[in-house]
Amino acid sequence: MIFRPIENSDIELIEKWLNKPYIKERFDPVDEWLYEIRKRNDEFSWIHHFVVLLDKLPIGFCQFYDCYDANDLEDWYDITIPKEVYSLDYLIGEEEFLSKGYAKDIIKKLVLKVISLCGKKIIVNPDSDNEKSIGVLKANGFELSNDGKYYYKILNKTNII
């Protein structure tokens, strides 16, 4: 599995994925996601967007970003120091690759990318009823915060699952 930076030619496929009912319920409004992707080299250049490839076949999308840069867009955190706390998002767009462990691998690779940038923590806010995503996060060592608002993982080079 590899991550390839998104290219303009990927946007139509990502739009198709985002409009699938099992994805749209978590990634709505779709237009906002597509806007960020289209503006990935401009106002959203701080978000690292990827197509997930398995044997050269696109199976999903993922991204990570420094939460400091997204403070104005999110209401579930307030980060005051850049380059320490990151967040991530992912989806598997091809149904035949669901429930086969690929989501766990995507999270693991995203964690490694954040560690390579010397990030100290990753926080993620999945929908409380998104049991599959929560399970994937827990399988990668994420824990629920004390206030129950998000899942987090403290990063160091020895805590990789």
Rosetta blueprint (number, residue, H / E / L):
1 M L
2 I E
3 F E
4 R E
5 P E
6 I L
7 E L
8 N H
9 S H
10 D H
11 I H
12 E H
13 L H
14 I H
15 E H
16 K H
17 W H
18 L H
19 N L
20 K L
21 P H
22 Y H
23 I H
24 K H
25 E H
26 R H
27 F H
28 D L
29 P L
30 V H
31 D H
32 E H
33 W H
34 L H
35 Y H
36 E H
37 I H
38 R H
39 K L
40 R L
41 N L
42 D L
43 E L
44 F L
45 S L
46 W L
47 I E
48 H E
49 H E
50 F E
51 V E
52 V E
53 L E
54 L E
55 D L
56 K L
57 L E
58 P E
59 I E
60 G E
61 F E
62 C E
63 Q E
64 F E
65 Y E
66 D E
67 C H
68 Y H
69 D H
70 A H
71 N L
72 D L
73 L L
74 E L
75 D L
76 W L
77 Y L
78 D L
79 I L
80 T L
81 I L
82 P L
83 K L
84 E L
85 V E
86 Y E
87 S E
88 L E
89 D E
90 Y E
91 L E
92 I E
93 G L
94 E L
95 E H
96 E H
97 F H
98 L L
99 S L
100 K L
101 G L
102 Y H
103 A H
104 K H
105 D H
106 I H
107 I H
108 K H
109 K H
110 L H
111 V H
112 L H
113 K H
114 V H
115 I H
116 S H
117 L L
118 C L
119 G L
120 K L
121 K E
122 I E
123 I E
124 V E
125 N L
126 P L
127 D L
128 S L
129 D L
130 N L
131 E H
132 K H
133 S H
134 I H
135 G H
136 V H
137 L H
138 K H
139 A H
140 N L
141 G L
142 F L
143 E E
144 L E
145 S L
146 N L
147 D L
148 G L
149 K L
150 Y L
151 Y E
152 Y E
153 K E
154 I E
155 L L
156 N L
157 K L
158 T L
159 N L
160 I L
161 I L
